[in-house]
């Protein structure tokens, strides 16, 4: 029986997150105070007392989820993964938890990633939408048709393969709108616009990818103590240079979550433990591998 630890991404945040950890564990308190110092503002105040609106700010959301996830992994008694994976931002949490990055360096990279993504969002209005009830191949074909039909002036691609029947598309405002209409015509049950700041995991994040690439290349990495299944190709990696290249590519490439969970299952994972706020990933795992056992580590 192999155990996979999985780490959530943006959208899992909630007011009060991490407060129990801070109050109950001196080790957790130390990490939270370190984070306040590294980030240069009291992220603990926003996490513990902030409004939903304050927590939605990218420069808060990403470090907050990272902190909650990583501190849980550092303080849980029996953290012994056979493999790890994270959804988008969660890939950084997974890497730190598995010993591939120090807590301090991981937090700095996440803060830089959030800042770079925010700046990229401000360069061009863009968005994302969840497509429900349609197969991957149809979504891929329609996105390509829309982009090609505009002479590739409009951008729209599948950005998150979350589970069978749930794919998120990402791109320019008009690209996502046009694709949404055609996807509904093709039989999608729903196309839901997401309340996000921009087109994450699309070519519109290229300025952020370039900025993050510089930061990653100058940050010391170590070989993780177990394989990390990375978003860009859903394959296990332990080689440092491979991990770094995949982290950089992740910003403009789709999150292949369905394929990652399938690969971990094929490699023997029977228990998937979500480490961080919420239960979103447990729900996705159940839709991908109905026979899998899911658990959560939360506080």
SEBA-219861 format. One record per residue (C-alpha): residue in three letters; x, y, z. Coordinates in steps of 0.001 Angstrom, whole numbers, padded with zeros to 6 digits, always signed. Example, Ala and Ser with C-alpha at 12.3 -4.5 7.8 and 13.67 -1.06 7.14 Angstrom:
Ala+012300-004500+007800
Ser+013670-001060+007140
end
This chain:
Unk+000000+000000+000000
Unk+001574+003269-001148
Unk+000569+006669+000136
Unk+000521+009819-002027
Unk+000371+013245-000385
Unk-001341+015880-002520
Unk-001293+019660-002047
Unk-004033+022111-003113
Unk-003718+025252-005190
Unk-005377+028650-005384
Unk-009047+028670-004416
Unk-008721+026541-001265
Unk-008212+029539+001051
Unk-010629+030517+003829
Unk-010645+033048+006656
Unk-009186+031518+009820
Unk-006947+029096+007942
Unk-003986+027937+010024
Unk-005138+029551+013265
Unk-005533+026222+015066
Unk-002044+025178+013976
Unk-000573+028456+015226
Unk-002257+028122+018604
Unk-001536+024431+019170
Unk+002035+023964+017931
Unk+005167+025902+018858
Unk+006849+024551+015729
Unk+003994+025818+013565
Unk+004092+029192+015324
Unk+007806+029462+014561
Unk+007220+028835+010831
Unk+004352+031353+010680
Unk+006479+034046+012366
Unk+009325+033251+009945
Unk+006884+033796+007091
Unk+005836+037216+008423
Unk+009505+038220+008502
Unk+010346+036849+005024
Unk+007278+038357+003334
Unk+007586+041724+005050
Unk+003954+041852+006170
Unk+001786+040003+008683
Unk+000302+037301+006506
Unk-000843+035555+009688
Unk-003203+038463+010399
Unk-004783+038142+006946
Unk-004990+034339+007174
Unk-006506+034303+010658
Unk-008737+037401+010513
Unk-008911+038600+006895
Unk-012030+038883+004762
Unk-012631+036635+001780
Unk-011828+039613-000434
Unk-008449+040166+001236
Unk-007613+036476+000977
Unk-008406+036475-002773
Unk-005488+038806-003540
Unk-002908+036722-005413
Unk-000006+038036-003343
Unk-001816+036762-000228
Unk-003607+033666-001545
Unk-000590+031816-002883
Unk+001730+032255+000147
Unk-001209+031569+002512
Unk-002089+028215+000947
Unk+001580+027291+000677
Unk+002106+028090+004371
Unk-000927+026167+005561
Unk+000012+023106+003491
Unk+003724+023029+004269
Unk+003344+023726+007996
Unk+000805+020899+008235
Unk+003306+018564+006571
Unk+006101+019754+008904
Unk+004055+019263+012062
Unk+002003+016126+011318
Unk+003451+013151+013185
Unk+003640+010523+010449
Unk+004470+012409+007243
Unk+006083+009648+005188
Unk+004964+009948+001558
Unk+005827+007414-001126
Unk+005112+010114-003685
Unk+003811+013706-003768
Unk+002023+016026-006179
Unk+000478+019482-006021
Unk-002159+021267-008081
Unk-000535+024347-009672
Unk+000761+026384-006686
Unk+000564+023147-004659
Unk+003533+021776-006594
Unk+005768+024154-004616
Unk+004201+022990-001333
Unk+004740+019358-002352
Unk+008374+020003-003220
Unk+009142+021681+000111
Unk+007311+018953+002043
Unk+009370+016296+000214
Unk+012659+018049+001007
Unk+013400+019373-002479
Unk+013388+023011-001339
Unk+013893+024713+002007
Unk+010870+026320+003654
Unk+012414+029782+003323
Unk+013383+029411-000349
Unk+010037+027843-001189
Unk+008146+030737+000389
Unk+010288+033321-001418
Unk+009664+031590-004762
Unk+005919+031406-004126
Unk+005838+035126-003258
Unk+007804+035933-006434
Unk+005502+033676-008474
Unk+002416+035437-007119
Unk+003875+038866-007862
Unk+004942+037874-011387
Unk+001521+036375-012148
Unk-000253+039492-010864
Unk+001876+041701-013123
Unk+001169+039441-016123
Unk-002571+039655-015388
Unk-002399+043452-015476
Unk-000742+043496-018918
Unk-003794+042096-020718
Unk-007380+041492-019570
Unk-007894+037733-019495
Unk-009898+035080-017702
Unk-010696+031396-017103
Unk-013855+029266-017229
Unk-014732+025775-016019
Unk-016209+023450-018636
Unk-018402+020671-017228
Unk-019640+017512-018918
Unk-017514+017428-022060
Unk-014623+015161-023063
Unk-011048+016460-023218
Unk-010601+015917-026968
Unk-013653+018021-027874
Unk-012507+020854-025600
Unk-009006+020769-027092
Unk-010374+020822-030656
Unk-012749+023723-030017
Unk-010073+025821-028263
Unk-007725+025281-031219
Unk-010488+026110-033717
Unk-011312+029379-031912
Unk-007668+030454-031716
Unk-007017+029521-035355
Unk-010244+031195-036480
Unk-008999+034493-035068
Unk-005629+034117-036772
Unk-004312+033333-033279
Unk-005038+036890-032143
Unk-007240+035394-029439
Unk-005778+032963-026912
Unk-007730+030060-025415
Unk-006383+026703-024217
Unk-007314+023930-021783
Unk-005512+025004-018587
Unk-006561+022523-015880
Unk-007469+018888-016522
Unk-009086+018511-013090
Unk-010998+015247-013537
Unk-013013+013528-016254
Unk-015759+015938-017275
Unk-014162+018972-015618
Unk-011637+021026-017561
Unk-010805+024699-017049
Unk-010034+026827-020115
Unk-007879+029950-019991
Unk-007131+032852-022306
Unk-008128+036270-023597
Unk-011596+037579-022705
Unk-012907+037169-026265
Unk-011182+033821-026765
Unk-012775+032328-023654
Unk-016178+033843-024540
Unk-016154+032433-028079
Unk-014923+029033-026925
Unk-017587+028976-024211
Unk-020363+029463-026787
Unk-019016+026703-029034
Unk-018476+024336-026095
Unk-022104+024752-025051
Unk-023193+024071-028635
Unk-021028+020911-028548
Unk-022863+019616-025480
Unk-021119+021015-022416
Unk-023490+020904-019437
Unk-022165+024208-018132
Unk-019438+026760-018829
Unk-018788+028703-015626
Unk-016682+031898-015661
Unk-014193+031847-012776
Unk-013523+034815-010501
Unk-009793+034986-011183
Unk-007441+037810-012054
Unk-006235+036424-015347
Unk-005423+033558-017695
Unk-003307+031278-015517
Unk-001529+028351-017221
Unk-001803+029926-020663
Unk+000655+031658-023030
Unk-000507+034988-021535
Unk+001589+034097-018464
Unk+004801+034215-020503
Unk+006102+037421-018780
Unk+005596+035694-015417
Unk+007328+032555-016654
Unk+010385+034559-017685
Unk+010533+036344-014329
Unk+010072+033157-012307
Unk+012655+031297-014414
Unk+015377+033677-013218
Unk+014365+033213-009581
Unk+014226+029406-009852
Unk+017605+029176-011564
Unk+019287+031085-008727
Unk+017580+029127-005915
Unk+019273+026031-004407
Unk+017256+022814-004866
Unk+017882+019338-003429
Unk+016792+015911-004593
Unk+013416+015225-002929
Unk+013146+012124-000762
Unk+010360+010715-002947
Unk+009197+011302-006531
Unk+007117+014388-007294
Unk+004554+013979-010076
Unk+004672+017300-011890
Unk+001819+019197-013530
Unk+003320+019692-016986
Unk+003769+016021-017914
Unk+002198+013981-015049
Unk+005467+012060-014687
Unk+007492+011354-011518
Unk+010697+013328-011109
Unk+013568+013327-008616
Unk+016248+014939-010788
Unk+016793+018548-009709
Unk+017249+020024-013189
Unk+014130+018257-014478
Unk+012106+019531-011518
Unk+013278+023113-012065
Unk+012526+023035-015807
Unk+009029+021664-015130
Unk+008318+024297-012461
Unk+009239+027035-014926
Unk+007174+025509-017753
Unk+004180+025113-015441
Unk+003140+028783-015632
Unk+002262+028658-019337
Unk+001336+024950-019597
Unk-001793+023047-018542
Unk-002107+021410-015118
Unk-002493+017713-015942
Unk-004094+016722-012644
Unk-006227+013871-013985
Unk-003188+012339-015644
Unk-001019+012852-012517
Unk-003477+011019-010268
Unk-003813+008225-012831
Unk-000012+007914-012982
Unk+000339+007776-009191
Unk-002368+005134-009027
Unk-000658+003110-011768
Unk+002571+003317-009747
Unk+000880+001810-006692
Unk-000761+004669-004766
Unk-003932+003455-003071
Unk-004244+006203-000431
Unk-004273+009912-001344
Unk-003823+012326+001564
Unk-004698+015983+000941
Unk-002410+018235+002959
Unk-003740+021781+003203
Unk-006961+023772+003375
Unk-010158+022262+002013
Unk-011121+018950+000420
Unk-011201+019840-003284
Unk-008432+017453-004319
Unk-009974+014545-002414
Unk-013149+015038-004430
Unk-011213+015149-007714
Unk-009255+011996-006841
Unk-012516+010119-006180
Unk-013793+011123-009620
Unk-010521+010036-011278
Unk-009927+006810-009284
Unk-013225+005821-007587
Unk-011555+002930-005721
Unk-008883+005126-004107
Unk-008954+005899-000390
Unk-008811+009621+000365
Unk-007900+011365+003592
Unk-007223+014919+004710
Unk-004692+016582+006986
Unk-006207+019889+008090
Unk-006241+022259+011060
end
